[in-house]
Amino acid sequence: MARFRHGNVEIDFLDEGAGEPVVLIHGFASNKEINWVHPGWVTALTRAGYRVIALDDRGHGRSTKLYEPSDYDTALMAEDVRALLDHLVIAKADLIGYSMGARIAAFTALKYPNRVRSVTLGGLGIRLVDGVGLSPAIADALLAPSRDDVTDPTGRTFRVFAESTRSDLKALAACIRGSRQTLSREEAASIRVPVLVAVGTKDDVAGSGPELAKLIPGAAVLDIPDRDHMLAVGDKVFKQGVLDFLKKRP
């Protein structure tokens, strides 16, 4: 593991393998180990000949915890990705994001197209432009006195998950309140790097993958069969689809 400082934030990351660089950006309330290491992504990508860099988003894992929602604007989190590329002296990388991480990847590709070889938007469909999938009520669940005080089923799921990973609940609450930016349809249409939109067929958080792909010129669609938002991330169809996409992109 390694760390670097970007402004007032220290970002923890892993860097394994050799070859063309791929940056993995995890979802809300997760971290690089849960989202990418344990489900086998790092192993699959390094075996396929890629250099894999996975970061803990600000407020998550071993990275700096912040408590103001404004510190989690998606544009700021995209700057963390750009700063990581600068720190490692990487001119251009493939980005693979899941859920909130996919949103960060899309913002990065829009602002820094010269630094991005391709983007995989996992667990994020039309809600990149048409609202945000996760409810802001999750913040209330994270800040409740205990999980027993949470009645909302989705909020309780995230509270239990966050506690199981020993996450900073206050930092996560600030994150979900502050990272709810969307792209306009015109901005999505202006993304020019190769894009893969990969969403589970039972995902009720991401919104339609095909609808988003229609907005982005040349975007490919991958349906992850019979998987919801939580289970799609580790699916073998998702992994193989991404590997195929990386082989085909310029």
C-alpha positions as CSV (number, residue, x, y, z in Angstrom):
1,M,0.0,0.0,0.0
2,A,1.1,3.6,-0.6
3,R,-0.2,7.1,0.1
4,F,0.1,10.5,-1.4
5,R,-1.2,14.0,-0.5
6,H,-3.5,16.0,-2.6
7,G,-4.2,19.3,-0.9
8,N,-5.5,18.6,2.6
9,V,-6.3,15.0,1.7
10,E,-4.1,11.9,1.9
11,I,-5.2,9.2,-0.5
12,D,-4.3,5.5,0.2
13,F,-3.8,3.3,-2.9
14,L,-2.4,0.0,-4.1
15,D,-0.3,-0.3,-7.3
16,E,0.2,-3.9,-8.6
17,G,1.2,-5.5,-11.9
18,A,2.8,-4.2,-15.0
19,G,1.5,-3.1,-18.4
20,E,-1.0,-0.5,-19.4
21,P,-2.4,1.2,-16.3
22,V,-6.0,0.7,-15.1
23,V,-7.4,2.8,-12.2
24,L,-10.2,1.3,-10.1
25,I,-12.6,3.7,-8.3
26,H,-14.9,2.1,-5.7
27,G,-18.4,2.9,-4.8
28,F,-20.0,4.7,-1.8
29,A,-19.3,3.2,1.7
30,S,-16.9,0.6,0.2
31,N,-13.1,0.7,-0.2
32,K,-10.5,-0.7,-2.6
33,E,-10.2,-4.1,-0.8
34,I,-14.0,-4.7,-0.6
35,N,-14.8,-3.4,-4.1
36,W,-11.8,-4.6,-6.0
37,V,-9.4,-6.9,-4.2
38,H,-11.8,-9.4,-2.5
39,P,-14.0,-9.9,-5.6
40,G,-11.0,-10.8,-7.7
41,W,-10.7,-7.7,-9.9
42,V,-7.0,-6.9,-9.1
43,T,-6.0,-10.5,-9.7
44,A,-8.0,-10.8,-13.0
45,L,-6.6,-7.5,-14.4
46,T,-2.9,-8.2,-13.4
47,R,-3.1,-11.7,-14.8
48,A,-4.4,-10.1,-18.1
49,G,-1.3,-8.0,-18.2
50,Y,-2.4,-4.7,-16.8
51,R,-0.9,-2.4,-14.1
52,V,-3.7,-2.0,-11.5
53,I,-4.0,1.1,-9.3
54,A,-6.9,1.2,-6.9
55,L,-7.5,4.1,-4.5
56,D,-9.6,4.6,-1.3
57,D,-11.8,7.5,-2.1
58,R,-11.6,10.5,0.3
59,G,-13.7,9.7,3.3
60,H,-13.3,6.0,2.8
61,G,-10.9,3.2,3.7
62,R,-7.5,4.5,4.9
63,S,-7.9,7.9,3.1
64,T,-8.5,11.1,5.0
65,K,-11.9,11.6,6.5
66,L,-13.7,14.9,6.0
67,Y,-17.0,16.1,7.5
68,E,-18.3,18.8,5.3
69,P,-20.5,17.8,2.4
70,S,-18.8,20.4,0.1
71,D,-15.6,18.4,0.5
72,Y,-17.2,15.5,-1.4
73,D,-18.2,17.3,-4.6
74,T,-17.8,14.8,-7.4
75,A,-15.6,17.3,-9.3
76,L,-13.2,17.3,-6.3
77,M,-13.1,13.5,-6.2
78,A,-12.3,13.5,-9.9
79,E,-9.4,15.8,-9.1
80,D,-8.1,13.2,-6.6
81,V,-8.0,10.7,-9.6
82,R,-6.1,13.2,-11.7
83,A,-3.7,13.9,-8.9
84,L,-3.1,10.2,-8.5
85,L,-2.1,9.9,-12.1
86,D,0.2,12.9,-11.7
87,H,1.7,11.4,-8.6
88,L,2.5,8.2,-10.4
89,V,3.6,10.0,-13.6
90,I,0.9,8.2,-15.7
91,A,0.0,10.1,-18.8
92,K,-3.1,8.1,-19.6
93,A,-5.1,5.3,-18.0
94,D,-8.2,3.2,-18.3
95,L,-10.7,4.0,-15.6
96,I,-13.1,1.5,-14.1
97,G,-15.6,2.8,-11.6
98,Y,-18.5,1.3,-9.8
99,S,-21.6,3.3,-8.7
100,M,-20.3,6.5,-7.1
101,G,-16.9,5.5,-8.5
102,A,-18.4,5.4,-12.0
103,R,-19.7,8.9,-11.5
104,I,-16.2,10.1,-10.5
105,A,-14.8,8.3,-13.5
106,A,-17.3,10.0,-15.8
107,F,-16.5,13.5,-14.4
108,T,-12.7,12.7,-14.8
109,A,-13.2,11.7,-18.4
110,L,-15.2,14.8,-19.2
111,K,-12.7,17.2,-17.7
112,Y,-9.4,15.3,-18.6
113,P,-10.1,13.4,-21.8
114,N,-6.4,13.5,-22.6
115,R,-5.6,11.5,-19.4
116,V,-8.2,8.8,-20.0
117,R,-7.9,5.9,-22.4
118,S,-11.4,4.4,-21.7
119,V,-14.1,4.4,-19.0
120,T,-16.1,1.6,-17.6
121,L,-19.2,2.8,-15.8
122,G,-20.3,0.0,-13.6
123,G,-23.5,0.1,-11.6
124,L,-24.4,3.5,-13.1
125,G,-26.8,4.0,-15.9
126,I,-29.1,6.9,-16.8
127,R,-28.9,8.3,-13.3
128,L,-25.5,9.7,-14.2
129,V,-27.7,12.5,-15.8
130,D,-31.1,11.9,-14.4
131,G,-30.9,12.1,-10.6
132,V,-28.7,10.1,-8.2
133,G,-29.5,6.5,-7.4
134,L,-28.8,6.4,-3.6
135,S,-31.3,8.2,-1.3
136,P,-30.0,11.1,0.8
137,A,-31.9,9.5,3.6
138,I,-29.0,7.1,3.9
139,A,-27.2,9.9,5.7
140,D,-29.8,10.0,8.4
141,A,-29.5,6.2,8.8
142,L,-25.7,6.5,9.2
143,L,-26.1,9.2,11.8
144,A,-28.8,7.5,13.8
145,P,-27.9,6.6,17.4
146,S,-27.9,2.9,16.5
147,R,-28.9,0.6,13.7
148,D,-32.0,-0.4,15.7
149,D,-33.2,3.2,15.3
150,V,-33.2,2.9,11.5
151,T,-36.5,1.8,9.9
152,D,-35.8,2.5,6.2
153,P,-34.6,-0.8,4.7
154,T,-32.1,0.7,2.3
155,G,-30.7,3.0,5.1
156,R,-30.4,0.0,7.4
157,T,-28.6,-2.0,4.8
158,F,-25.9,0.7,4.4
159,R,-25.7,1.3,8.1
160,V,-25.0,-2.4,8.7
161,F,-22.5,-2.5,5.8
162,A,-20.7,0.6,7.0
163,E,-20.4,-0.8,10.5
164,S,-19.1,-4.1,9.2
165,T,-16.3,-2.3,7.4
166,R,-15.6,-0.1,10.4
167,S,-16.2,3.0,8.3
168,D,-16.4,6.5,9.7
169,L,-20.2,7.0,9.7
170,K,-20.0,10.8,10.0
171,A,-17.7,11.0,7.0
172,L,-19.9,8.8,4.9
173,A,-23.0,10.9,5.8
174,A,-21.2,14.0,4.6
175,C,-20.1,12.2,1.4
176,I,-23.6,11.0,0.4
177,R,-24.9,14.5,1.0
178,G,-22.1,16.2,-1.0
179,S,-21.5,13.9,-4.0
180,R,-24.8,14.1,-5.7
181,Q,-23.8,16.0,-8.8
182,T,-24.9,14.9,-12.2
183,L,-23.8,15.5,-15.8
184,S,-26.1,17.2,-18.2
185,R,-27.2,15.3,-21.2
186,E,-25.0,17.6,-23.4
187,E,-22.0,16.9,-21.2
188,A,-22.6,13.1,-21.4
189,A,-22.9,13.4,-25.1
190,S,-19.5,15.3,-25.2
191,I,-17.5,12.3,-23.7
192,R,-15.3,11.1,-26.5
193,V,-13.3,8.3,-25.0
194,P,-14.5,4.7,-25.4
195,V,-17.2,3.9,-22.8
196,L,-18.6,0.7,-21.5
197,V,-21.9,0.9,-19.4
198,A,-22.3,-2.2,-17.3
199,V,-25.4,-2.5,-15.1
200,G,-27.1,-5.5,-13.4
201,T,-30.4,-6.5,-14.9
202,K,-31.9,-6.4,-11.4
203,D,-30.2,-3.1,-10.4
204,D,-32.9,-0.6,-9.2
205,V,-30.3,2.0,-8.1
206,A,-28.3,2.7,-11.3
207,G,-31.0,3.4,-13.8
208,S,-31.0,2.1,-17.3
209,G,-27.6,1.3,-18.8
210,P,-28.9,1.3,-22.4
211,E,-30.5,4.7,-21.9
212,L,-27.2,6.2,-20.8
213,A,-25.3,4.5,-23.6
214,K,-27.6,6.2,-26.2
215,L,-26.4,9.6,-25.0
216,I,-22.6,8.8,-25.3
217,P,-21.3,8.4,-28.8
218,G,-20.1,4.9,-29.4
219,A,-20.8,3.6,-25.9
220,A,-21.1,-0.1,-25.5
221,V,-23.6,-1.8,-23.1
222,L,-23.1,-4.8,-20.9
223,D,-26.0,-6.3,-19.1
224,I,-25.0,-8.2,-16.0
225,P,-27.6,-10.9,-15.8
226,D,-29.7,-11.5,-12.6
227,R,-27.6,-9.2,-10.5
228,D,-28.7,-6.3,-8.3
229,H,-26.6,-3.2,-7.4
230,M,-24.8,-4.9,-4.6
231,L,-24.0,-8.3,-6.3
232,A,-23.1,-7.1,-9.8
233,V,-19.7,-5.8,-8.8
234,G,-18.2,-9.2,-8.4
235,D,-19.9,-11.0,-11.2
236,K,-17.8,-13.0,-13.6
237,V,-19.8,-11.7,-16.6
238,F,-18.9,-8.2,-15.5
239,K,-15.2,-9.0,-15.3
240,Q,-15.0,-10.8,-18.6
241,G,-17.0,-8.1,-20.3
242,V,-14.5,-5.5,-19.1
243,L,-11.5,-7.5,-20.1
244,D,-13.0,-7.9,-23.6
245,F,-13.7,-4.2,-23.8
246,L,-10.2,-3.3,-22.8
247,K,-8.8,-5.6,-25.5
248,K,-11.0,-4.0,-28.2
249,R,-10.6,-0.3,-27.3
250,P,-7.9,1.6,-29.2
